[in-house]
């Protein structure tokens, strides 16, 4: 989802693919209650996003990062479950005022 002012991505089951959920350029929104399995790239990726809450997602076997924030602001990652990820379970690059809390990480690189 790119260039939307407000987004909501919730209650989805995604399995097998190159990229899972990428949120880019939005001003607010939420990514919640999704199950994401077996993707080659990142699980939930916020790029240049603002005021996005990523919560209660289940991310299994991500080939890169499970939760990724790049050049984003005022985003929150709360209560996500990251399991068996090949890369970092949480990665933040060039983002401001990002909070990570109550995330569960199992067997990630």
C-alpha positions in Angstrom: 0.0 0.0 0.0 1.8 3.1 -1.2 0.8 6.8 -1.1 -2.4 6.4 0.8 -3.3 8.9 3.5 -4.7 6.3 5.8 -4.5 2.5 5.6 -5.9 -0.5 7.4 -4.7 -4.0 6.7 -6.2 -6.5 9.1 -7.3 -10.1 9.6 -5.5 -11.5 6.5 -3.7 -14.8 6.0 -0.8 -14.5 3.6 1.4 -17.5 2.7 4.3 -18.0 0.3 5.6 -15.2 -1.8 8.4 -12.6 -2.4 7.1 -9.7 -0.3 4.4 -9.7 2.4 3.1 -6.4 3.8 4.7 -3.1 2.8 3.3 0.2 3.9 4.8 3.3 2.2 4.1 7.0 2.4 0.9 6.9 4.4 0.1 9.4 7.1 -1.7 7.0 9.6 -3.1 3.6 9.9 -2.9 0.1 11.3 -1.6 -3.3 10.3 -3.1 -5.8 12.7 -4.1 -9.4 13.3 -2.5 -10.8 10.2 -0.8 -14.1 9.8 2.2 -14.1 7.4 4.1 -17.2 6.6 7.1 -18.2 4.3 8.0 -14.9 2.5 11.4 -14.3 1.0 11.6 -10.7 2.1 10.2 -8.7 5.1 7.1 -9.5 7.0 5.8 -6.0 7.8 7.8 -3.2 6.3 7.0 0.5 7.0 8.9 2.9 4.7 8.4 6.6 5.0 5.2 6.0 6.9 3.9 8.1 9.8 1.6 7.2 12.8 1.2 3.5 11.9 0.4 0.9 14.5 1.6 -2.6 13.7 0.0 -4.9 16.3 -0.8 -8.5 17.0 0.6 -10.0 13.8 2.0 -13.5 13.5 5.1 -13.6 11.3 6.7 -17.0 10.5 9.7 -17.9 8.4 10.5 -14.5 6.9 13.6 -14.6 4.7 14.7 -11.1 5.7 13.4 -9.0 8.6 10.2 -9.8 10.4 9.4 -6.2 11.4 11.2 -3.4 9.5 11.0 0.4 9.7 12.9 2.6 7.3 12.6 6.5 7.3 9.3 6.3 9.2 8.1 8.5 12.1 5.9 8.0 15.1 5.1 4.3 14.5 4.5 1.6 17.0 5.1 -2.2 16.9 3.1 -3.8 19.6 2.4 -7.5 20.6 3.7 -9.1 17.4 4.9 -12.7 17.3 8.1 -13.2 15.2 9.2 -16.9 14.8 11.8 -18.7 12.8 13.0 -15.6 10.8 16.2 -15.8 8.8 17.1 -12.2 9.4 16.7 -9.8 12.2 13.3 -10.0 13.9 13.2 -6.2 14.4 15.2 -3.7 12.2 15.0 0.0 12.3 17.0 2.3 9.9 16.7 6.1 9.7 13.4 6.2 11.5 12.3 8.6 14.3 10.2 8.0 17.4 9.6 4.4 16.8 8.5 2.2 19.7 8.7 -1.6 20.0 7.0 -3.2 23.0 5.6 -6.6 24.1 6.7 -8.3 20.9 7.5 -12.1 21.2 10.6 -13.3 19.3 11.4 -17.0 18.9 14.3 -18.6 17.0 15.2 -15.7 14.8 18.7 -14.9 13.5 
